[in-house]
Amino acid sequence: MPSLFRFLFAIALLGGLAYGAVFALATLVDFKPREISVTIPPDKFLKPAR
């Protein structure tokens, strides 16, 4: 039984660390939005001839 508790504690600890890392990334990292322009070749607009 002690090994089960140790295993559950290790899983809970790893889950808490993962949750903390995701939370830190979500709150502490600021991204800068920027505009992206993509050039599409005109042949993509043409319908294929059948």
RAPEBEL-V12782 format. One record per backbone hydrogen bond with DSSP energy under -1.0 kcal/mol. CO is the residue of the C=O (numbers start at 1). NH is the residue of the N-H. If there is no record, write none. Layout:
CO|NH + CO|NH
//
This chain:
1|5 + 2|6 + 3|7 + 4|8 + 5|9 + 6|10 + 7|11 + 8|12 + 9|13 + 10|14 + 11|15 + 12|16 + 13|17 + 14|18 + 15|19 + 16|20 + 17|21 + 18|22 + 19|23 + 20|24 + 21|25 + 22|26 + 23|27 + 24|28 + 25|29 + 41|44 + 42|45
//
